[in-house]
């Protein structure tokens, strides 16, 4: 019975964490979801640090495997966070403006007044 009571507290904290997380995330407007998630993914670098601690104290193959899996998932999450952030910031960058080309492909040949190839007297 003692083992069951010791396991009950972590399970309770886990379930409450799921419920609180769901409640908080469901209240976030769609416009803020991507910036918050990209930041959260970047912060997950702490998972990598935790996996390093697990690997340092590992004494059996299961611990090594868990440490490796945690490092892989943590690294993927961090990289994903930076990729999403970069894509989000690209939306706000100005795109380079291409020069206008006329029908014959020459710049300024679109018939605009003052253009080098504009027809005089029209």
C-alpha positions as CSV (number, residue, x, y, z in Angstrom):
1,X,0.0,0.0,0.0
2,X,2.9,2.4,0.6
3,X,4.1,2.2,-3.0
4,X,0.6,3.0,-4.2
5,X,0.5,6.1,-2.0
6,X,3.9,7.2,-3.2
7,X,2.7,6.9,-6.8
8,X,-0.6,8.7,-6.2
9,X,1.0,12.1,-5.5
10,X,3.0,12.3,-8.8
11,X,0.0,11.1,-10.8
12,X,-2.3,13.7,-9.1
13,X,0.2,16.5,-10.0
14,X,0.5,15.2,-13.6
15,X,-3.3,15.1,-14.0
16,X,-3.7,18.6,-12.5
17,X,-1.0,19.9,-14.7
18,X,-2.8,18.6,-17.8
19,X,-6.1,20.2,-16.7
20,X,-4.5,23.5,-15.9
21,X,-2.5,23.5,-19.1
22,X,-5.5,22.8,-21.2
23,X,-7.5,25.5,-19.5
24,X,-4.7,28.1,-19.9
25,X,-4.0,27.2,-23.6
26,X,-7.7,27.2,-24.5
27,X,-8.0,30.9,-23.4
28,X,-5.1,32.1,-25.7
29,X,-6.3,33.9,-28.8
30,X,-5.2,32.5,-32.1
31,X,-3.1,35.5,-32.9
32,X,-0.9,34.9,-29.9
33,X,-0.7,31.1,-30.2
34,X,2.3,30.9,-32.6
35,X,4.5,33.4,-30.8
36,X,3.8,31.8,-27.4
37,X,4.4,28.3,-28.7
38,X,7.7,29.2,-30.4
39,X,8.9,30.8,-27.2
40,X,7.8,27.8,-25.2
41,X,9.6,25.4,-27.6
42,X,12.8,27.4,-27.2
43,X,12.5,27.3,-23.4
44,X,12.3,23.5,-23.6
45,X,16.1,23.5,-23.7
46,X,15.8,22.7,-20.0
47,X,14.6,19.2,-21.1
48,X,18.1,18.8,-22.7
49,X,19.8,19.8,-19.4
50,X,17.6,17.4,-17.5
51,X,18.4,14.6,-20.0
52,X,22.1,15.3,-19.4
53,X,21.7,14.9,-15.7
54,X,19.9,11.6,-16.3
55,X,22.7,10.5,-18.6
56,X,25.3,11.5,-16.0
57,X,23.7,9.4,-13.3
58,X,22.6,6.5,-15.5
59,X,23.6,3.1,-14.4
60,X,21.6,0.8,-16.6
61,X,20.6,0.7,-20.3
62,X,17.0,1.8,-19.7
63,X,18.3,5.1,-18.1
64,X,20.7,5.6,-21.0
65,X,17.8,5.1,-23.5
66,X,15.5,7.5,-21.6
67,X,18.3,10.1,-21.6
68,X,18.9,9.7,-25.3
69,X,15.2,9.9,-26.2
70,X,14.8,13.0,-23.9
71,X,17.8,14.7,-25.6
72,X,16.5,13.9,-29.1
73,X,12.9,15.2,-28.3
74,X,14.3,18.3,-26.5
75,X,16.6,19.2,-29.3
76,X,13.8,18.7,-31.9
77,X,11.6,21.0,-29.8
78,X,14.2,23.7,-29.4
79,X,15.1,23.6,-33.2
80,X,11.4,23.7,-34.0
81,X,10.8,26.7,-31.8
82,X,13.5,28.6,-33.6
83,X,12.3,27.6,-37.0
84,X,8.7,28.7,-36.2
85,X,10.0,32.0,-34.8
86,X,12.1,32.6,-37.9
87,X,9.2,31.9,-40.2
88,X,6.9,34.2,-38.1
89,X,9.5,37.0,-38.2
90,X,9.8,36.6,-42.0
91,X,6.2,37.6,-42.3
92,X,7.1,41.1,-41.1
93,X,10.1,41.7,-43.3
94,X,9.7,43.8,-46.3
95,X,10.0,42.0,-49.6
96,X,12.4,43.4,-52.2
97,X,10.6,45.4,-54.9
98,X,11.3,44.3,-58.4
99,X,11.8,46.9,-61.2
100,X,8.8,47.3,-63.5
101,X,9.3,46.0,-67.0
102,X,7.3,46.9,-70.0
103,X,5.9,44.7,-72.7
104,X,9.3,44.3,-74.4
105,X,11.0,43.5,-71.1
106,X,13.1,46.7,-70.9
107,X,12.9,48.7,-67.7
108,X,10.8,51.8,-68.1
109,X,9.2,50.7,-71.3
110,X,5.7,50.7,-69.8
111,X,4.7,53.9,-71.5
112,X,4.9,56.0,-68.3
113,X,5.6,59.7,-68.7
114,X,9.2,60.4,-68.3
115,X,10.2,56.8,-69.1
116,X,13.2,56.6,-71.5
117,X,11.2,54.6,-74.1
118,X,7.9,56.5,-73.8
119,X,6.4,57.7,-77.0
120,X,6.7,61.4,-77.5
121,X,3.6,63.4,-78.4
122,X,1.0,60.8,-77.2
